[in-house]
Amino acid sequence: MSVRREKKSKYYRGSRTHGWGRVAQHRRSGRKGGRGRVGYHKHKWTWVMAYARDWYGKHGFARHPSLVAEKKVINVGELDERADELLKTGLAVLEGDAIRVDIRVLGYNKLGGKGRVTRKLVVVAPEATEAAVRKLEAAGGALAKVEGGGA
């Protein structure tokens, strides 16, 4: 006759304690060593070493938000659409046949490449994407890169 390793039924039926001795044994959180993640630094340390080696400790780093400059982006398409409005309000200047716009004055510090450029724009910006520069140059304009972009 073969030896049965596990119980035929995990939960006994028909008795008050179902084979676990006195009342309420094998019932509450005490049988599993505490609730939730308790004991991972104590009696369940072997489990941590086997299955969750990087559970504890710091991993990587995060700079404080005050040290990281927030990118405020305006796209070349939007500048192209608003060029007339910017000229009227004095936020852009007509230099020959090109319109010169300083995006720092508008409150932005990066030039994005979305949209179409139909006018000759010279944009003053601390940062710009490759697509933005490509579109400006294709329309006959340029990017005038400057240092510091406090928006």
ZAVEX-885282 format. One record per atom (N, C-alpha, C, CB): residue in three letters; atom name; x, y, z. Coordinates in Angstrom, 2 decimals. Each point is the difference from the previous one (the first is absolute). Glycine has a CB too. Example, Ala and Ser with C-alpha at 12.3 -4.5 7.8 and 13.67 -1.06 7.14 Angstrom:
BEGIN
   rest   atom         x         y         z
    ALA      N     13.19     -5.69      7.80
    ALA     CA     -0.89      1.19      0.00
    ALA      C      0.90      1.20      0.00
    ALA     CB     -1.89     -1.17      1.25
    SER      N      1.54      2.22     -1.97
    SER     CA      0.82      1.19      0.06
    SER      C     -0.77      1.09      0.73
    SER     CB      1.18     -0.63     -2.15
REM end
This chain:
BEGIN
   rest   atom         x         y         z
    MET      N      0.84     -1.18      0.00
    MET     CA     -0.84      1.18      0.00
    MET      C      0.89      1.25      0.00
    MET     CB     -1.85     -1.26      1.22
    SER      N      1.52      2.24     -2.10
    SER     CA      0.83      1.20     -0.10
    SER      C     -0.32      0.96      1.15
    SER     CB      0.11     -0.25     -2.51
    VAL      N      0.89      1.04      2.85
    VAL     CA     -0.17      0.97      1.08
    VAL      C     -0.61      1.28     -0.58
    VAL     CB      1.98     -0.97      1.28
    ARG      N     -3.05      1.42     -0.65
    ARG     CA     -0.64      1.22     -0.46
    ARG      C      0.67      1.18      0.70
    ARG     CB     -2.22     -1.20     -0.41
    ARG      N      2.87      2.08     -0.36
    ARG     CA      0.79      1.10      0.58
    ARG      C     -0.90      1.13      0.51
    ARG     CB      1.89     -0.58     -1.55
    GLU      N     -2.92      0.91      0.83
    GLU     CA     -0.88      1.09      0.41
    GLU      C     -1.31     -0.56      0.54
    GLU     CB      1.04      1.52     -1.72
    LYS      N     -1.70     -0.70      2.50
    LYS     CA     -1.28     -0.44      0.54
    LYS      C     -1.01     -0.11     -1.13
    LYS     CB      0.50      1.08      2.22
    LYS      N     -1.41     -2.01     -2.09
    LYS     CA     -1.00     -0.21     -1.04
    LYS      C     -0.87      1.24     -0.13
    LYS     CB     -0.01     -2.48      0.46
    SER      N     -0.34      3.08      0.67
    SER     CA     -0.77      1.23     -0.01
    SER      C      0.74      1.00      0.86
    SER     CB     -2.21     -1.22     -0.35
    LYS      N      2.41      2.42     -0.18
    LYS     CA      0.73      1.00      0.77
    LYS      C     -0.81      0.48      1.20
    LYS     CB      1.18      0.71     -2.10
    TYR      N     -2.48     -0.72      1.96
    TYR     CA     -0.85      0.48      1.07
    TYR      C     -0.90     -1.14      0.44
    TYR     CB      0.07      2.37     -0.88
    TYR      N      0.10     -2.77      2.14
    TYR     CA     -0.82     -1.09      0.51
    TYR      C     -1.44      0.45      0.17
    TYR     CB      1.99     -0.98      1.16
    ARG      N     -2.89      0.08     -1.39
    ARG     CA     -1.41      0.29      0.19
    ARG      C     -0.52     -0.84      1.17
    ARG     CB     -0.30      0.56     -2.47
    GLY      N     -0.66     -0.02      3.17
    GLY     CA     -0.69     -0.81      0.99
    GLY      C      0.49      0.10      1.42
    GLY     CB     -0.42     -1.46     -1.81
    SER      N      1.47      2.24      2.07
    SER     CA      0.43      0.16      1.39
    SER      C      0.20      1.47      0.30
    SER     CB      1.09     -2.27     -0.02
    ARG      N     -1.05      2.58      1.29
    ARG     CA      0.10      1.40      0.41
    ARG      C      1.33      0.64     -0.41
    ARG     CB     -1.50     -0.52      1.92
    THR      N      2.59     -0.25     -1.82
    THR     CA      1.31      0.60     -0.25
    THR      C      0.62     -0.48     -1.31
    THR     CB      0.32      0.15      2.46
    HIS      N     -0.91     -1.11     -3.13
    HIS     CA      0.48     -0.51     -1.28
    HIS      C      1.46     -0.46      0.06
    HIS     CB     -1.61      1.52     -1.11
    GLY      N      2.00     -2.08      2.22
    GLY     CA      1.34     -0.58      0.10
    GLY      C      1.10      0.95      0.41
    GLY     CB     -0.74     -1.53     -1.69
    TRP      N      0.37      2.76      2.11
    TRP     CA      1.04      0.96      0.38
    TRP      C      0.03      0.28      1.50
    TRP     CB     -0.23      1.03     -2.25
    GLY      N     -0.18     -1.96      3.05
    GLY     CA      0.13      0.14      1.46
    GLY      C     -1.05      0.87      0.61
    GLY     CB      2.39     -0.33     -0.28
    ARG      N     -1.96      1.19      1.21
    ARG     CA     -0.94      0.84      0.73
    ARG      C     -0.70      1.00     -0.91
    ARG     CB      1.41     -0.26      2.03
    VAL      N     -2.37      0.97     -1.48
    VAL     CA     -0.85      0.90     -0.78
    VAL      C      0.82      1.08     -0.72
    VAL     CB     -1.86     -0.42      1.64
    ALA      N      1.54      0.65     -2.90
    ALA     CA      0.51      1.09     -0.83
    ALA      C      1.47     -0.09     -0.37
    ALA     CB     -1.70      1.38      1.05
    GLN      N      2.34     -2.51     -0.83
    GLN     CA      1.37     -0.13     -0.47
    GLN      C     -0.02     -0.13     -1.52
    GLN     CB      0.73     -1.10      2.17
    HIS      N      0.28      1.58     -2.82
    HIS     CA      0.14     -0.06     -1.46
    HIS      C     -1.08      0.83     -0.69
    HIS     CB      1.00     -2.28      0.20
    ARG      N     -1.43      3.36      0.46
    ARG     CA     -1.07      0.77     -0.59
    ARG      C      0.40      1.45     -0.29
    ARG     CB     -1.60     -1.48      1.21
    ARG      N      2.17      2.17     -0.24
    ARG     CA      0.26      1.43     -0.18
    ARG      C      1.44      0.26     -0.46
    ARG     CB     -1.71      0.49      1.76
    SER      N      2.11      0.80     -1.74
    SER     CA      1.29      0.38     -0.60
    SER      C      1.21     -0.54      0.77
    SER     CB     -1.12      2.04     -0.85
    GLY      N      0.92     -2.49      2.07
    GLY     CA      1.11     -0.53      0.77
    GLY      C      0.63     -1.23     -0.64
    GLY     CB     -1.08      0.90      2.03
    ARG      N      0.30     -1.66     -2.76
    ARG     CA      0.51     -1.22     -0.61
    ARG      C      0.94      0.27     -1.16
    ARG     CB     -2.09     -1.13      0.70
    LYS      N      2.02      2.34     -1.28
    LYS     CA      0.88      0.30     -1.13
    LYS      C      1.09      0.99      0.38
    LYS     CB     -1.90     -0.45     -1.54
    GLY      N      2.10      0.68      2.83
    GLY     CA      1.11      0.85      0.44
    GLY      C     -0.29      1.47     -0.02
    GLY     CB      1.47     -1.73     -0.80
    GLY      N     -2.72      2.12      0.83
    GLY     CA     -0.38      1.41      0.03
    GLY      C     -0.78      0.40     -1.23
    GLY     CB      2.01      0.46      1.37
    ARG      N     -2.54      0.74     -1.33
    ARG     CA     -0.82      0.49     -1.12
    ARG      C      0.85      0.71     -1.03
    ARG     CB     -1.93      0.23      1.54
    GLY      N      1.62     -0.43     -2.78
    GLY     CA      0.65      0.73     -1.08
    GLY      C      1.48     -0.30     -0.13
    GLY     CB     -1.67      1.76      0.32
    ARG      N      2.48     -0.70     -0.35
    ARG     CA      1.45     -0.16     -0.24
    ARG      C      0.80     -0.01      1.30
    ARG     CB     -0.29      1.12     -2.20
    VAL      N     -0.38     -1.36      3.30
    VAL     CA      0.69      0.00      1.28
    VAL      C      1.01     -1.15      0.06
    VAL     CB     -2.02      1.04      1.09
    GLY      N      3.15     -0.78     -0.45
    GLY     CA      0.99     -1.05      0.21
    GLY      C      1.01     -0.16     -1.11
    GLY     CB     -1.69     -1.12      1.32
    TYR      N      1.64      1.95     -2.36
    TYR     CA      0.95     -0.16     -1.10
    TYR      C      1.43      0.31      0.43
    TYR     CB     -1.82      0.60     -1.60
    HIS      N      1.97      0.19      2.66
    HIS     CA      1.34      0.28      0.53
    HIS      C      0.32     -0.88      1.21
    HIS     CB     -0.20      2.35     -0.83
    LYS      N     -0.69     -3.26      1.15
    LYS     CA      0.18     -0.85      1.17
    LYS      C     -0.14     -1.46     -0.38
    LYS     CB     -0.87      1.83      1.48
    HIS      N     -0.26     -2.43     -1.13
    HIS     CA     -0.15     -1.44     -0.16
    HIS      C     -0.31     -0.44     -1.43
    HIS     CB     -0.77     -0.05      2.33
    LYS      N      0.46      0.99     -3.23
    LYS     CA     -0.22     -0.38     -1.40
    LYS      C      1.16      0.43     -0.89
    LYS     CB     -2.47      0.19      0.37
    TRP      N      3.63      0.04      0.24
    TRP     CA      1.17      0.47     -0.74
    TRP      C      0.44     -0.99     -1.07
    TRP     CB      0.71      1.27      2.03
    THR      N     -0.86     -2.56     -1.75
    THR     CA      0.40     -1.00     -1.00
    THR      C     -0.86      0.11     -1.25
    THR     CB      0.76     -1.54      1.83
    TRP      N     -2.02      1.90     -1.67
    TRP     CA     -0.87      0.20     -1.16
    TRP      C      0.48      1.20     -0.82
    TRP     CB     -1.95     -0.99      1.27
    VAL      N      2.33      2.06     -0.56
    VAL     CA      0.49      1.21     -0.68
    VAL      C      1.26     -0.33     -0.80
    VAL     CB     -0.97      1.45      1.83
    MET      N      1.89     -2.20     -1.24
    MET     CA      1.24     -0.36     -0.69
    MET      C     -0.26     -0.89     -1.21
    MET     CB      1.21      0.19      2.18
    ALA      N     -2.22     -1.00     -2.11
    ALA     CA     -0.29     -0.92     -1.10
    ALA      C     -0.77      0.67     -1.13
    ALA     CB     -0.01     -1.86      1.64
    TYR      N     -0.99      2.68     -1.31
    TYR     CA     -0.92      0.49     -1.02
    TYR      C     -0.02      1.51     -0.23
    TYR     CB     -1.34     -1.94      0.59
    ALA      N      1.91      2.72      0.32
    ALA     CA     -0.07      1.46     -0.15
    ALA      C      1.28      0.64      0.49
    ALA     CB     -2.49     -0.06      0.28
    ARG      N      3.60     -0.26     -0.92
    ARG     CA      1.31      0.46      0.45
    ARG      C      0.13      1.52      0.03
    ARG     CB      0.95     -2.10     -0.92
    ASP      N     -1.56      2.80      0.00
    ASP     CA      0.13      1.46     -0.01
    ASP      C     -1.18      0.72      0.64
    ASP     CB      1.36     -0.24     -2.06
    TRP      N     -2.03     -0.44      2.98
    TRP     CA     -1.14      0.58      0.70
    TRP      C      0.42      1.20      0.84
    TRP     CB     -1.09     -2.26      0.03
    TYR      N      2.22      2.14      0.65
    TYR     CA      0.46      1.04      0.91
    TYR      C      1.13      0.81     -0.62
    TYR     CB     -0.67     -1.41      1.94
    GLY      N      0.86      2.63     -1.41
    GLY     CA      1.08      0.86     -0.46
    GLY      C     -0.48      1.00     -1.04
    GLY     CB      1.61     -1.83      0.46
    LYS      N     -0.74      2.76     -0.74
    LYS     CA     -0.33      1.03     -0.98
    LYS      C      0.51     -0.44     -1.35
    LYS     CB      0.10      1.80      1.74
    HIS      N     -0.82     -1.43     -2.78
    HIS     CA      0.36     -0.39     -1.36
    HIS      C     -0.03      1.25     -0.87
    HIS     CB     -0.91     -2.35      0.32
    GLY      N      2.04      2.75     -0.83
    GLY     CA      0.06      1.18     -0.84
    GLY      C     -0.15      1.27      0.81
    GLY     CB     -0.93     -1.33     -1.87
    PHE      N      0.61      2.41      1.19
    PHE     CA     -0.17      1.27      0.70
    PHE      C     -0.99      0.86     -0.76
    PHE     CB      2.34     -0.14      0.91
    ALA      N     -2.88      1.10     -0.22
    ALA     CA     -0.91      0.96     -0.62
    ALA      C      0.41      1.39      0.46
    ALA     CB     -1.91     -1.69     -0.08
    ARG      N      2.12      2.57     -0.89
    ARG     CA      0.39      1.36      0.35
    ARG      C     -1.21      0.75      0.55
    ARG     CB      1.79     -0.02     -1.78
    HIS      N     -1.53      0.96      2.64
    HIS     CA     -1.06      0.81      0.57
    HIS      C     -0.62      0.85     -1.10
    HIS     CB      1.16      0.05      2.25
    PRO      N     -2.49      0.07     -2.27
    PRO     CA     -0.68      0.76     -1.06
    PRO      C      0.51      1.44     -0.16
    PRO     CB     -1.99     -1.41      0.42
    SER      N      2.47      2.02      0.68
    SER     CA      0.48      1.38     -0.09
    SER      C      1.30      0.10     -0.79
    SER     CB     -1.10      0.48      2.18
    LEU      N      1.82     -1.60     -2.32
    LEU     CA      1.27      0.00     -0.74
    LEU      C     -0.18     -0.28     -1.48
    LEU     CB      1.12     -0.74      2.07
    VAL      N     -2.28      0.21     -2.45
    VAL     CA     -0.23     -0.38     -1.38
    VAL      C     -0.87      1.07     -0.67
    VAL     CB      0.19     -2.47      0.58
    ALA      N      0.34      3.07     -1.64
    ALA     CA     -0.74      1.04     -0.70
    ALA      C     -1.15     -0.64     -0.78
    ALA     CB      2.08      1.44     -0.18
    GLU      N     -3.26     -0.86      0.33
    GLU     CA     -1.17     -0.52     -0.69
    GLU      C      0.02      0.46     -1.45
    GLU     CB     -1.32      0.00      2.15
    LYS      N      1.06     -0.93     -3.06
    LYS     CA     -0.01      0.31     -1.43
    LYS      C     -1.38      0.53     -0.38
    LYS     CB      1.76     -1.78     -0.47
    LYS      N     -1.80      2.99     -0.02
    LYS     CA     -1.24      0.56     -0.52
    LYS      C      0.18      0.14     -1.50
    LYS     CB     -0.54      1.25      2.18
    VAL      N     -0.22     -2.05     -2.92
    VAL     CA      0.22     -0.16     -1.44
    VAL      C     -1.07      0.73     -0.80
    VAL     CB      1.09     -2.21      0.43
    ILE      N     -0.65      2.87     -1.49
    ILE     CA     -0.92      0.55     -1.00
    ILE      C      0.46     -0.55     -1.35
    ILE     CB     -0.48      2.15      1.37
    ASN      N     -0.46     -2.54     -2.19
    ASN     CA      0.33     -0.60     -1.29
    ASN      C      0.11      1.05     -1.10
    ASN     CB     -1.16     -2.09      0.73
    VAL      N      1.97      1.76     -1.76
    VAL     CA      0.22      0.93     -1.10
    VAL      C     -1.30      0.31     -0.74
    VAL     CB      2.33     -0.88     -0.24
    GLY      N     -3.22     -0.10      0.16
    GLY     CA     -1.29      0.20     -0.67
    GLY      C     -0.83      1.06      0.69
    GLY     CB      0.05     -2.35     -0.74
    GLU      N     -0.02      2.36      2.05
    GLU     CA     -0.76      1.00      0.77
    GLU      C      0.61      1.39     -0.18
    GLU     CB     -0.64     -1.77      1.68
    LEU      N      1.98      1.85     -1.71
    LEU     CA      0.66      1.28     -0.25
    LEU      C     -0.36      0.54     -1.38
    LEU     CB      1.89     -0.68      1.52
    ASP      N     -1.92     -0.22     -2.49
    ASP     CA     -0.34      0.38     -1.37
    ASP      C     -1.42      0.56     -0.08
    ASP     CB      1.58     -1.76     -0.86
    GLU      N     -2.51      1.10      1.57
    GLU     CA     -1.39      0.44      0.00
    GLU      C     -0.18      1.34      0.72
    GLU     CB     -0.70     -2.40     -0.06
    ARG      N      1.46      2.61      1.13
    ARG     CA     -0.15      1.20      0.83
    ARG      C      0.92      1.15     -0.40
    ARG     CB     -0.67     -1.49      1.84
    ALA      N      1.40      1.34     -2.95
    ALA     CA      1.00      1.00     -0.39
    ALA      C     -0.60      1.40     -0.15
    ALA     CB      1.27     -1.82     -1.15
    ASP      N     -2.40      1.95      0.45
    ASP     CA     -0.62      1.31     -0.20
    ASP      C     -0.42      0.63      1.33
    ASP     CB     -0.80     -0.76     -2.26
    GLU      N      0.20     -0.05      3.10
    GLU     CA     -0.45      0.47      1.32
    GLU      C      1.20      0.48      0.84
    GLU     CB     -1.96     -1.62     -0.08
    LEU      N      3.07      0.87      0.01
    LEU     CA      1.20      0.36      0.77
    LEU      C      0.62      1.29     -0.53
    LEU     CB      0.41     -2.43      0.48
    LEU      N     -0.46      2.62     -1.79
    LEU     CA      0.51      1.26     -0.59
    LEU      C     -0.83      1.19      0.47
    LEU     CB      0.81     -1.27     -2.01
    LYS      N     -2.14      1.12      2.05
    LYS     CA     -0.89      1.09      0.42
    LYS      C      0.23      0.39      1.45
    LYS     CB     -1.70     -0.79     -1.65
    THR      N      1.90     -0.22      2.51
    THR     CA      0.18      0.27      1.43
    THR      C      1.43      0.41      0.35
    THR     CB     -1.82     -1.63      0.47
    GLY      N      2.74      1.53     -1.41
    GLY     CA      1.39      0.40      0.24
    GLY      C      0.86     -1.10      0.61
    GLY     CB     -0.83      2.30      0.30
    LEU      N      0.32     -3.51     -0.23
    LEU     CA      0.78     -1.12      0.54
    LEU      C      0.91     -0.62     -1.06
    LEU     CB     -1.84     -0.44      1.62
    ALA      N      1.62      0.82     -2.88
    ALA     CA      0.87     -0.44     -1.08
    ALA      C      0.40      1.23     -0.81
    ALA     CB     -1.11     -2.30     -0.10
    VAL      N      2.26      2.21     -0.57
    VAL     CA      0.54      1.14     -0.75
    VAL      C      0.24     -0.43     -1.44
    VAL     CB      1.07      0.96      2.08
    LEU      N     -1.36     -0.07     -3.02
    LEU     CA      0.24     -0.27     -1.41
    LEU      C      1.42      0.45     -0.34
    LEU     CB     -2.48      0.27     -0.58
    GLU      N      3.35     -1.21      0.20
    GLU     CA      1.39      0.30     -0.39
    GLU      C      0.16     -0.36     -1.46
    GLU     CB      0.87     -0.42      2.36
    GLY      N     -0.96      1.41     -3.22
    GLY     CA      0.06     -0.27     -1.44
    GLY      C     -1.27     -0.72     -0.41
    GLY     CB      2.52     -0.11      0.03
    ASP      N     -2.35     -1.08     -0.60
    ASP     CA     -1.18     -0.78     -0.37
    ASP      C     -0.29     -1.12      1.00
    ASP     CB      0.47      0.53     -2.40
    ALA      N      0.30     -0.57      3.48
    ALA     CA     -0.17     -1.05      1.02
    ALA      C     -0.65      0.57      1.26
    ALA     CB      2.01     -1.22     -0.92
    ILE      N     -2.73      0.36      1.61
    ILE     CA     -0.63      0.39      1.27
    ILE      C      0.84     -0.60      1.13
    ILE     CB     -2.35      0.11     -1.05
    ARG      N      2.85      0.75      1.94
    ARG     CA      0.85     -0.45      1.11
    ARG      C     -0.85     -0.11      1.27
    ARG     CB      2.06      1.09     -1.04
    VAL      N     -2.08     -2.28      1.63
    VAL     CA     -0.80     -0.26      1.20
    VAL      C      0.90     -0.56      1.09
    VAL     CB     -2.08     -0.42     -1.39
    ASP      N      2.04      1.05      2.56
    ASP     CA      0.72     -0.53      1.17
    ASP      C     -1.03     -0.74      0.87
    ASP     CB      1.75      1.90     -0.05
    ILE      N     -1.64     -3.22      0.09
    ILE     CA     -1.02     -0.78      0.73
    ILE      C      0.12      0.15      1.52
    ILE     CB      0.00     -1.63     -1.89
    ARG      N      1.16      2.12      2.38
    ARG     CA      0.15      0.24      1.44
    ARG      C     -0.94      1.11      0.46
    ARG     CB      2.40     -0.75     -0.11
    VAL      N     -2.62      1.73     -0.76
    VAL     CA     -0.94      1.10      0.31
    VAL      C     -1.42     -0.53      0.11
    VAL     CB      1.50      1.65     -1.20
    LEU      N     -1.80     -2.69      0.42
    LEU     CA     -1.34     -0.60      0.02
    LEU      C     -0.20     -0.94      1.19
    LEU     CB     -0.05      0.19     -2.49
    GLY      N      1.14     -0.51      3.21
    GLY     CA     -0.10     -0.89      1.16
    GLY      C      0.35     -1.44     -0.30
    GLY     CB     -1.73      1.50      0.86
    TYR      N      2.44     -1.74     -1.95
    TYR     CA      0.39     -1.37     -0.38
    TYR      C      1.52     -0.11      0.00
    TYR     CB     -2.09     -0.27     -1.40
    ASN      N      2.59     -0.97      1.54
    ASN     CA      1.45     -0.18     -0.04
    ASN      C      0.44     -1.13     -0.94
    ASN     CB      0.07      0.86      2.32
    LYS      N     -1.00     -1.39     -3.10
    LYS     CA      0.38     -1.03     -0.98
    LYS      C     -0.92      0.10     -1.21
    LYS     CB      0.84     -1.53      1.84
    LEU      N     -0.23      1.30     -3.01
    LEU     CA     -0.74      0.06     -1.25
    LEU      C     -0.24     -1.41     -0.51
    LEU     CB      1.00      2.26     -0.55
    GLY      N     -2.27     -2.60      0.37
    GLY     CA     -0.37     -1.33     -0.49
    GLY      C     -0.21      0.00     -1.50
    GLY     CB     -1.06     -0.48      2.20
    GLY      N      1.01     -0.71     -2.79
    GLY     CA     -0.05     -0.13     -1.44
    GLY      C     -1.35     -0.31     -0.61
    GLY     CB      2.28     -0.71      0.21
    LYS      N     -3.36      0.79      0.54
    LYS     CA     -1.32     -0.31     -0.57
    LYS      C     -0.52      1.15     -0.84
    LYS     CB     -0.48     -1.48      1.95
    GLY      N     -0.25      1.15     -2.98
    GLY     CA     -0.64      1.02     -0.82
    GLY      C      0.79      0.33     -1.26
    GLY     CB     -0.98      0.92      2.06
    ARG      N      0.38     -0.02     -2.88
    ARG     CA      0.63      0.41     -1.26
    ARG      C      0.51      1.42      0.11
    ARG     CB     -1.50     -1.55     -1.29
    VAL      N      2.63      1.81      0.62
    VAL     CA      0.56      1.34     -0.02
    VAL      C     -0.12      0.53     -1.42
    VAL     CB      1.61     -0.52      1.90
    THR      N     -2.37      1.61     -2.06
    THR     CA     -0.22      0.57     -1.33
    THR      C      0.70      1.35     -0.15
    THR     CB     -2.19     -1.20     -0.13
    ARG      N      2.66      1.78      1.22
    ARG     CA      0.64      1.32     -0.04
    ARG      C      1.48     -0.13      0.36
    ARG     CB     -2.19      1.11      0.60
    LYS      N      2.93     -0.08     -0.91
    LYS     CA      1.42      0.05      0.36
    LYS      C      0.09      0.49      1.44
    LYS     CB      0.72      0.45     -2.42
    LEU      N     -0.43     -1.36      3.33
    LEU     CA      0.07      0.33      1.43
    LEU      C      1.43     -0.14      0.50
    LEU     CB     -2.37     -0.77      0.32
    VAL      N      2.79      1.74      0.47
    VAL     CA      1.26     -0.12      0.74
    VAL      C     -0.41     -0.08      1.46
    VAL     CB      1.41      1.31     -1.75
    VAL      N     -1.20     -2.47      2.36
    VAL     CA     -0.48     -0.23      1.36
    VAL      C      1.18     -0.01      0.97
    VAL     CB     -1.95     -1.33     -0.88
    VAL      N      1.83      2.13      1.92
    VAL     CA      1.01      0.05      1.06
    VAL      C     -0.47     -0.94      1.10
    VAL     CB      0.68      2.42     -0.56
    ALA      N      0.12     -3.47      0.82
    ALA     CA     -0.41     -1.01      0.99
    ALA      C      1.22     -0.64      0.64
    ALA     CB     -2.10     -0.44     -1.31
    PRO      N      2.01      0.07      2.59
    PRO     CA      1.09     -0.72      0.67
    PRO      C      0.15     -1.44     -0.51
    PRO     CB     -0.37      1.44      2.02
    GLU      N     -0.76     -2.07     -2.37
    GLU     CA      0.01     -1.39     -0.46
    GLU      C     -0.98     -0.17     -1.14
    GLU     CB      0.64     -0.80      2.29
    ALA      N     -0.35     -0.18     -3.16
    ALA     CA     -0.93     -0.31     -1.08
    ALA      C      0.21     -1.44     -0.45
    ALA     CB     -0.01      2.41     -0.75
    THR      N     -1.04     -3.03      0.27
    THR     CA      0.11     -1.36     -0.52
    THR      C      0.56      0.05     -1.42
    THR     CB     -1.94     -0.78      1.44
    GLU      N      2.47     -0.35     -1.88
    GLU     CA      0.57     -0.08     -1.35
    GLU      C     -1.06      0.28     -1.07
    GLU     CB      1.68     -1.65      0.83
    ALA      N     -2.88      1.14     -0.62
    ALA     CA     -1.09      0.21     -0.95
    ALA      C     -0.34      1.48     -0.12
    ALA     CB     -0.91     -2.28      0.54
    ALA      N      0.94      3.00      0.57
    ALA     CA     -0.31      1.43     -0.01
    ALA      C      1.04      0.76     -0.82
    ALA     CB     -1.10     -0.20      2.25
    VAL      N      2.37     -0.10     -2.02
    VAL     CA      1.08      0.67     -0.73
    VAL      C     -0.11     -0.29     -1.50
    VAL     CB      1.49     -0.16      2.04
    ARG      N     -1.77     -1.11     -2.37
    ARG     CA     -0.13     -0.42     -1.39
    ARG      C     -1.13      0.76     -0.70
    ARG     CB      0.87     -2.28      0.62
    LYS      N     -2.00      2.41      0.05
    LYS     CA     -1.16      0.68     -0.60
    LYS      C      0.25      1.50     -0.16
    LYS     CB     -1.50     -1.73      1.03
    LEU      N      2.17      2.34     -0.05
    LEU     CA      0.32      1.43     -0.10
    LEU      C      0.92      0.25     -1.19
    LEU     CB     -0.26      0.25      2.49
    GLU      N      1.31     -1.08     -2.62
    GLU     CA      0.97      0.18     -1.09
    GLU      C     -0.62     -0.28     -1.36
    GLU     CB      1.83     -0.62      1.58
    ALA      N     -2.76     -0.32     -1.64
    ALA     CA     -0.67     -0.32     -1.27
    ALA      C     -0.86      1.18     -0.48
    ALA     CB     -0.02     -2.44      0.63
    ALA      N     -0.50      3.22      0.30
    ALA     CA     -0.83      1.15     -0.35
    ALA      C      0.84      1.27     -0.19
    ALA     CB     -1.90     -1.03      1.26
    GLY      N      3.24      0.90     -1.10
    GLY     CA      0.88      1.15     -0.19
    GLY      C      0.33      0.73      1.28
    GLY     CB     -0.95      0.23     -2.25
    GLY      N      0.48     -0.72      3.37
    GLY     CA      0.27      0.64      1.29
    GLY      C      1.20     -0.63      0.68
    GLY     CB     -2.42      0.53      0.23
    ALA      N      2.55     -0.28      1.07
    ALA     CA      1.13     -0.54      0.75
    ALA      C     -0.33     -0.02      1.49
    ALA     CB      1.61      0.86     -1.74
    LEU      N     -0.74     -1.56      2.47
    LEU     CA     -0.10     -0.03      1.46
    LEU      C      1.18      0.77      0.56
    LEU     CB     -1.21     -2.24     -0.01
    ALA      N      0.94      3.23      0.85
    ALA     CA      1.05      0.73      0.69
    ALA      C      0.05     -0.55      1.41
    ALA     CB     -0.31      2.10     -1.43
    LYS      N      1.29     -2.95      1.69
    LYS     CA      0.09     -0.67      1.30
    LYS      C      0.65      0.92      1.02
    LYS     CB      0.13     -2.24     -1.14
    VAL      N     -0.74      2.33      2.31
    VAL     CA      0.54      0.83      1.09
    VAL      C      0.13     -0.85      1.25
    VAL     CB     -1.03      2.09     -0.98
    GLU      N      1.85     -1.66      1.91
    GLU     CA      0.17     -0.72      1.26
    GLU      C     -1.05      0.44      1.00
    GLU     CB      2.46     -0.21     -0.42
    GLY      N     -2.81     -0.69      1.32
    GLY     CA     -0.94      0.32      1.08
    GLY      C     -1.42      0.14     -0.50
    GLY     CB      1.83      1.12      1.19
    GLY      N     -2.68     -1.92     -0.58
    GLY     CA     -1.39      0.02     -0.46
    GLY      C     -0.98      0.11      1.14
    GLY     CB      0.68     -1.33     -1.94
    GLY      N     -0.48      2.27      2.84
    GLY     CA     -0.93      0.13      1.11
    GLY      C     -1.34      0.50     -0.45
    GLY     CB      1.89      0.42      1.50
    ALA      N     -2.87     -1.32     -1.56
    ALA     CA     -1.33      0.39     -0.47
    ALA      C     -0.84      0.52      1.15
    ALA     CB      0.13     -1.70     -1.82
REM end
